[in-house]
């Protein structure tokens, strides 16, 4: 049964397999992977996982341009299926283009309802953090994300050009 788990070094091999499915230049939304993160070695991967875990601790500073966020992985046993993150607040970029929540599901695990399951669980976590509404964005032609967001109560605010291209912007009241 798929579940949300805290990022874990023990899924290194499966995570690398998922990364190969996406391809070398793909962006995995909700994963928190930065251009400086070294994830090919077990040591580098473990350091990245630890950085992800620290991002939710509001007593620690975050890197420039980042906000505090909680990361989860969608996993089934020892298989990494995807990621989702909840950004605790918005900076200018996130308000315009990124939103509070980002997620992605590896290509071989799509069409199983995993994004819908993960988003529903993270909406609960947003309520626990005291949020009263969250912003989600997606590409205008991403039918799967449109269905996922609308299926979880997302109301379209607008479609706008952003620094990273056109985005559909949805708010979900909590």
C-alpha positions as CSV (number, residue, x, y, z in Angstrom):
1,X,0.0,0.0,0.0
2,X,1.5,3.4,-1.0
3,X,2.2,5.8,1.9
4,X,3.9,9.1,2.6
5,X,7.2,8.7,4.4
6,X,9.9,11.0,5.5
7,X,12.8,11.1,3.0
8,X,15.1,8.2,3.8
9,X,18.6,7.2,2.6
10,X,17.5,3.5,2.4
11,X,15.6,4.3,-0.8
12,X,18.7,5.5,-2.7
13,X,18.7,2.8,-5.3
14,X,15.0,3.2,-6.0
15,X,15.2,7.0,-6.1
16,X,18.1,6.8,-8.7
17,X,15.9,4.4,-10.8
18,X,13.1,7.0,-10.7
19,X,15.5,9.8,-11.6
20,X,16.6,7.8,-14.7
21,X,12.9,7.4,-15.7
22,X,12.4,11.2,-15.7
23,X,15.6,11.8,-17.6
24,X,18.8,13.8,-16.8
25,X,17.4,17.3,-17.1
26,X,13.9,16.8,-15.7
27,X,12.7,18.8,-12.7
28,X,11.0,16.6,-10.1
29,X,8.4,18.9,-8.5
30,X,8.2,18.6,-4.7
31,X,11.5,16.8,-4.5
32,X,13.7,19.6,-3.2
33,X,16.7,18.6,-5.3
34,X,19.0,21.6,-5.8
35,X,21.6,22.0,-8.5
36,X,24.4,21.7,-5.8
37,X,23.0,18.4,-4.4
38,X,25.2,15.4,-5.1
39,X,22.9,12.3,-4.9
40,X,24.8,9.6,-6.9
41,X,26.8,8.4,-3.9
42,X,25.3,7.0,-0.8
43,X,27.0,9.6,1.3
44,X,25.9,12.5,-0.9
45,X,22.4,11.1,-1.0
46,X,22.3,10.8,2.8
47,X,23.5,14.4,3.1
48,X,20.7,15.6,0.8
49,X,18.1,13.6,2.7
50,X,19.3,15.3,5.9
51,X,19.1,18.7,4.3
52,X,15.4,18.0,3.3
53,X,14.6,16.9,6.8
54,X,16.1,20.1,8.3
55,X,14.0,22.3,5.9
56,X,11.0,21.9,8.1
57,X,12.7,23.2,11.3
58,X,11.7,26.8,11.6
59,X,14.5,27.4,14.1
60,X,17.1,26.9,11.4
61,X,17.8,29.3,8.6
62,X,17.0,28.3,5.0
63,X,19.1,28.9,1.9
64,X,18.6,32.2,0.0
65,X,15.4,32.0,-2.2
66,X,14.0,29.0,-0.2
67,X,11.3,28.8,2.4
68,X,10.8,26.4,5.2
69,X,9.1,23.2,3.8
70,X,8.2,19.7,4.8
71,X,9.1,16.9,2.4
72,X,7.5,13.5,2.0
73,X,8.2,10.7,-0.4
74,X,5.5,8.5,-1.8
75,X,6.7,5.0,-1.3
76,X,5.5,1.4,-1.4
77,X,7.7,-0.8,0.6
78,X,11.3,-0.1,-0.6
79,X,10.1,1.5,-3.9
80,X,10.2,5.3,-4.3
81,X,7.2,6.4,-6.3
82,X,7.3,10.2,-6.0
83,X,7.6,13.2,-3.8
84,X,5.5,16.0,-2.4
85,X,6.4,19.1,-0.3
86,X,4.5,21.6,1.7
87,X,6.0,25.1,1.8
88,X,5.2,26.7,5.1
89,X,4.8,30.2,3.6
90,X,5.2,31.9,0.2
91,X,7.9,34.2,-1.1
92,X,7.4,36.3,-4.2
93,X,8.4,33.5,-6.6
94,X,6.2,30.9,-4.9
95,X,3.2,33.4,-4.8
96,X,3.6,34.0,-8.6
97,X,4.6,30.6,-9.9
98,X,5.3,27.8,-7.4
99,X,2.6,27.7,-4.8
100,X,2.6,26.0,-1.4
101,X,2.6,22.4,-2.6
102,X,4.6,20.7,-5.3
103,X,4.5,17.1,-6.2
104,X,5.6,14.6,-8.8
105,X,5.1,10.9,-9.5
106,X,7.7,8.8,-11.3
107,X,6.5,7.9,-14.9
108,X,6.1,4.1,-14.2
109,X,3.8,4.8,-11.2
110,X,1.5,7.3,-12.8
111,X,-2.3,6.8,-13.3
112,X,-2.7,5.1,-10.0
113,X,-4.1,8.0,-8.0
114,X,-0.9,8.6,-6.1
115,X,-0.8,12.3,-6.5
116,X,-4.4,12.6,-5.4
117,X,-3.7,10.5,-2.3
118,X,-0.5,12.5,-1.4
119,X,-2.2,15.8,-2.0
120,X,-5.1,14.9,0.3
121,X,-2.8,13.8,3.1
122,X,-0.6,17.0,2.8
123,X,-3.7,19.2,2.8
124,X,-4.4,17.7,6.3
125,X,-0.8,18.6,7.3
126,X,-1.3,22.2,6.1
127,X,-4.4,22.5,8.4
128,X,-2.2,21.2,11.3
129,X,0.3,23.9,10.5
130,X,-2.6,26.5,10.9
131,X,-2.9,27.4,7.2
132,X,-6.4,28.4,6.1
133,X,-5.7,28.1,2.3
134,X,-3.0,26.9,0.0
135,X,-1.9,27.8,-3.5
136,X,-1.1,25.2,-6.1
137,X,0.1,25.8,-9.7
138,X,0.5,23.6,-12.7
139,X,1.2,23.9,-16.4
140,X,-1.9,24.8,-18.5
141,X,-1.6,21.5,-20.4
142,X,-1.0,19.2,-17.4
143,X,-4.4,17.4,-17.4
144,X,-3.3,15.0,-14.6
145,X,-2.4,17.8,-12.3
146,X,-5.5,19.8,-13.2
147,X,-7.7,16.8,-12.2
148,X,-5.7,16.2,-9.1
149,X,-5.9,19.8,-7.9
150,X,-9.6,20.2,-8.8
151,X,-10.4,16.8,-7.3
152,X,-9.0,18.1,-4.0
153,X,-11.1,21.3,-4.0
154,X,-8.9,23.6,-6.0
155,X,-10.6,26.7,-7.5
156,X,-8.9,28.3,-10.5
157,X,-7.9,31.9,-9.8
158,X,-6.2,32.6,-13.1
159,X,-3.8,31.5,-15.8
160,X,-0.7,33.8,-16.0
161,X,2.7,34.1,-17.5
162,X,5.4,33.7,-14.8
163,X,9.2,33.5,-14.7
164,X,9.0,29.8,-15.5
165,X,6.2,30.0,-18.2
166,X,2.4,30.0,-18.1
167,X,0.8,28.6,-15.0
168,X,-2.7,27.7,-13.9
169,X,-3.1,29.0,-10.3
170,X,-5.5,27.3,-7.9
171,X,-6.4,28.0,-4.3
172,X,-7.7,25.4,-1.9
173,X,-9.6,26.6,1.2
174,X,-8.8,24.5,4.2
